[in-house]
Structures are given as structure tokens and as C-alpha cells.
Amino acid sequence: MTTGQAGGGHARDGDIGPANGAGGPASYARAGVDIQAGDRAVELMRASVARTAGPEVLGGLGGFAGLFDAVKLAGMRRPLLATSTDGVGTKVVIAQRLGRYDTIGIDLVGMVVDDLVVCGAEPLFMTDYLVFGQVQPERVAAIVAGIAEGCVRAGCALIGGETAEHPGHFGPDDFDIAGAATGAVDADRLLGPDLVQVGDLVIAMASSGLHSNGFSLVRAIVDDPGSGLELGAEPAELSQPLGAELLTPTRIYARDCLALADHCQVRTFAHVTGGGLAANLSRVLPAGTNAVLDRATWQPDPVFGLLADRGGLSADEMERVFNMGVGMAAVVAAADADRAVRLLAERGVPAWVIGTIAAANGSAANGSAANGSAANGSAGLVGSHPG
């Protein structure tokens, strides 16, 4: 049964066990699926979804498929479609423990659309998938409101999705979310490793915190009684309770990256997610190149030092798991580096030159093992953070 979002959305689904049990005849409600709660959730999310719908979105709530008018692609010489799918991992557990659901949807959009923009694609539309052990309409609506806010920030439409209820599979308070987005880029403007040249500079864009990676490790640290950490307490190193710090939503860079590509000679972007800065940057570098990144150019936010200290984590482990304060990187022509930093600052994104693209010499950068593969270049961090 579709109870949905604009176009395709929020079909209700119950994946249940044996339907008949002691106490009466089988029914969906007795099996743990509340259709009325699902319908109520859709009504509560209606206004949020509508915020994202421009004239390209066709149809309304409750259809079987989301429709998007792709007429703007006619202006491209050779339009390429790009697609990405992601989730937010176990950051949802932090939201669940704190009972705060208004930001996790922003995280979801950031994780998806900022993968698209790496190749220069403009995000056009997104769909989501939400699954709960028990549908609580207000919780569902809060999560979708966050997804809608993320879509507004990214400049894309939320055109469909599904809300599923899985009693017996998830506990009543358990949930997970995932999403997929489609974007487009003209082949003439496609970014990637083929454009990168020795002598280019790497621009770092500041993260808003942990973003949405490494939370299994974060939870292991917090749950260790020896760490002295509690979600509701404010450690001396932070200016807010730990739980609020951890739920700081992921910065969404899509519009900023597209603006940068419009005004500067950008070769490629790298979205810094699982694996850290060096590993993700190496994915967009051509074979025979090495990105040398200088830790002395920035100071990671206090939350990273807090986790390293309380968790007893090495610097190498921190850099393999977390973004360490850099959520997106751009490789640009050296002549455009200053302009790129200024443009990002004007758009409210702290940015700085973090390193350079050099010819690979067959060895790791001094001070850090280089990350890369035979098909790609490598990247490594050198030096030490200030202080």
C-alpha cells in the first residue's frame, strides 16, 4: 500500500513472522504493523517534502513512482547521469539514545549528494528508505523533515521514498535510514583523475565535526566505562554536551563545490568519508601522482582529540577512521588556489591550501604511509598539527 511522499513515496511495508498466534485471528495490526500510524506519518511529513519540490517535480504524494522533468538536460551537449546510494551508519544509534531525530536526515543527504558532486554532477533528486521496528509518526516526520532540509541545502528535490515497519526484525525503538540520489553533468565538464596534473594544489574544506563516519568506534569509546564519557555530559574539551556534538549534522558541500567548479579550474573533488582524508583523496588521483598533505595547515576540532585521548587511539588509527576536520577536498590549478579559498570563505565554508600534487617517487610521504593503489595515485600526510 502506498501512503507516500511526492511521486514514489513512503509505501508501507511490514516484513513479519508467523501471522497467526494465540489470542485470535491473524491481522496486520496483531503482527505489529500499524497502517494508521504510517498514514499519520505521511500527513505529518507532507509540508516538509513540499519544501523541496520545484517546478521539475511532477505529481503529488501517493504515486507509485517519482517523476522529474529532465528538460534542463536538453541544454547539455552530452548529459551524463550520476547516481549514489548511502546511509549514515550507526550514527542512528546516537540519535535513538538521545531521542533526537531532527538532524540525522541532513546527514543522510550530505553522505549521498556530496558523493555525486565529486565528478561535477549537480544533484537533481533524491529518494529515501526508512525502516523502523515500530512506526512512531512524529519520529518519522522529524527524520523526513531533516532529509527535506538537507535537500534544500543541496538544491535537489525529495521525490519519493518508503517507510517500512519490521516488527520482530527491529526492536520498537530501532531504525535505519538510507537514500539514493541522481544528478547530471555535461561530459565536457566531467571532473576526475584524468584532469589532475603535477603542480596542482589541494584545497581542504572544513568539516562540521565527525559527519557520519566512525560511529561504531565512537560508540565503543563512549560505552567503555573507563572513558569517563556520557552523552548527556559536557566534557571540558567541548562547549556543549557530548551527545549534541556527536549529532552535529554533516556539512553539505554540493552547492559550494558546483560554484567552485564554475569559477575556478577544478580538476576533481574528494568526499572525505570512511577511510579518512588520504585514502579518499587517493581514489581521485591518477597513477604516478602523490598528494603531499601538511598537517601543520590546520588544527582538528577538539572532539577528535577527546576521542583519541579517551579511546587510547593512535594518530594513524584516527586518520584512517575519521575526517579529522576536513570533509571535502578539491584539487585545483595552482593559479586558482587563492581564488578558490576566497570563494569558499565568501560562501561560509572555511578552506585552506592543505597540500600539493607531486610526481610519485615510489615511496610513502615522509611521516605517513601513503594510501593508494596501482590504478590510482597516492596521498600521504606529513608534519604535525599545530600545538
Order of alpha helices (4+ residues) and beta strands (2+ residues): beta-alpha-beta-beta-beta-alpha-alpha-beta-alpha-beta-beta-beta-alpha-alpha-alpha-beta-alpha-beta-alpha-alpha-beta-alpha-beta-beta-beta
